[in-house]
């Protein structure tokens, strides 16, 4: 279960760094829940990010890629894994633009592991 959940996050990161919005969506379960600060966001289906998302991220933060430093399971059940996820958003020169520490929940639904919830 833990290995499957971490594998899903690794695949999501690969798709994120490839700027592949559809590929990212394929690794999520819907409805997909995001707790951003105190704001609850629920994506009922794929296609929620604008096509300009990565260009906007690069322009506003200098982002070139994300690098994950830690993916630690903190709660595990047969069909759900809560992970503490730490990553950096890195610039093209390798310097760190920002660091993040979040809680992600990966679930198994219909024999498919997907990211169900993220808290930022």
C-alpha positions in Angstrom: 0.0 0.0 0.0 2.7 2.5 0.9 4.8 1.6 -2.1 1.7 2.0 -4.4 0.9 5.4 -2.9 4.5 6.6 -3.2 4.7 5.4 -6.7 1.5 7.4 -7.6 3.1 10.5 -6.1 6.3 9.9 -8.1 4.3 9.5 -11.3 2.4 12.7 -10.5 5.7 14.5 -10.0 7.0 13.2 -13.3 3.9 14.5 -15.0 4.0 17.8 -13.1 7.6 18.4 -14.2 6.7 17.5 -17.8 3.9 20.1 -17.7 1.4 17.4 -18.5 -2.0 18.6 -17.1 -3.9 15.6 -18.5 -1.3 13.2 -17.2 -1.6 14.7 -13.8 -5.4 14.5 -13.9 -5.1 10.8 -14.7 -3.3 10.2 -11.4 -6.0 11.9 -9.3 -9.3 10.5 -7.9 -12.4 12.7 -8.3 -13.9 14.4 -6.6 -10.4 15.7 -5.7 -10.1 17.7 -2.5 -7.6 20.5 -1.9 -7.3 22.3 1.4 -5.3 25.4 0.4 -4.7 27.4 3.6 -8.2 27.6 5.1 -9.9 27.4 1.7 -11.6 24.1 0.7 -11.5 23.4 -3.1 -13.2 20.5 -4.6 -12.5 19.4 -8.2 -15.5 17.4 -9.5 -13.5 16.2 -12.5 -10.4 16.7 -14.6 -9.4 19.8 -16.4 -9.5 22.3 -13.5 -6.1 23.9 -14.0 -5.8 26.5 -16.8 -3.6 25.7 -19.7 -1.4 28.7 -18.6 -0.8 27.1 -15.2 2.9 26.1 -15.7 3.8 29.3 -17.6 2.2 31.3 -14.9 4.0 29.3 -12.2 7.4 29.8 -13.9 6.7 33.5 -14.5 5.6 34.3 -11.0 8.0 32.1 -9.0 10.9 31.1 -11.3 9.8 27.5 -11.1 11.5 25.0 -13.5 10.8 21.7 -11.7 9.8 20.2 -8.4 12.0 17.9 -6.4 10.6 15.8 -3.6 12.8 15.3 -0.5 10.4 13.3 1.7 7.3 11.1 1.3 6.6 9.5 4.6 3.5 7.4 5.4 1.9 8.7 8.6 -1.4 6.7 8.5 -2.0 3.5 6.6 -5.1 1.4 6.0 -5.8 -1.2 3.3 -7.1 1.3 0.8 -5.8 4.7 2.0 -2.4 6.1 2.8 -1.8 9.5 4.4 1.7 10.9 3.5 3.7 13.8 4.8 5.2 15.2 1.6 8.1 17.7 1.4 9.3 19.2 -1.8 11.0 22.2 -3.3 10.1 24.2 -6.3 13.4 24.7 -8.1 14.7 27.3 -10.6 16.4 26.3 -13.8 19.8 27.1 -12.2 19.1 24.5 -9.5 18.4 27.1 -6.7 15.4 26.6 -4.5 12.5 29.0 -5.2 10.4 27.7 -2.3 9.9 24.7 0.0 6.6 23.0 0.9 5.4 20.6 3.5 2.0 19.1 2.8 -0.3 16.2 3.7 -1.5 14.1 0.8 -4.0 11.3 0.9 -3.7 8.5 -1.7 -6.6 6.1 -2.0 -7.4 2.9 -3.9 -10.7 3.0 -5.7 -11.8 0.4 -8.2 -8.3 -1.3 -7.9 -6.6 2.0 -8.9 -4.4 4.1 -6.6 -4.9 7.8 -7.1 -4.3 11.1 -5.2 -7.6 12.0 -3.5 -6.7 14.9 -1.2 -3.9 17.4 -0.8 -3.5 20.0 2.0 -1.3 23.0 1.5 
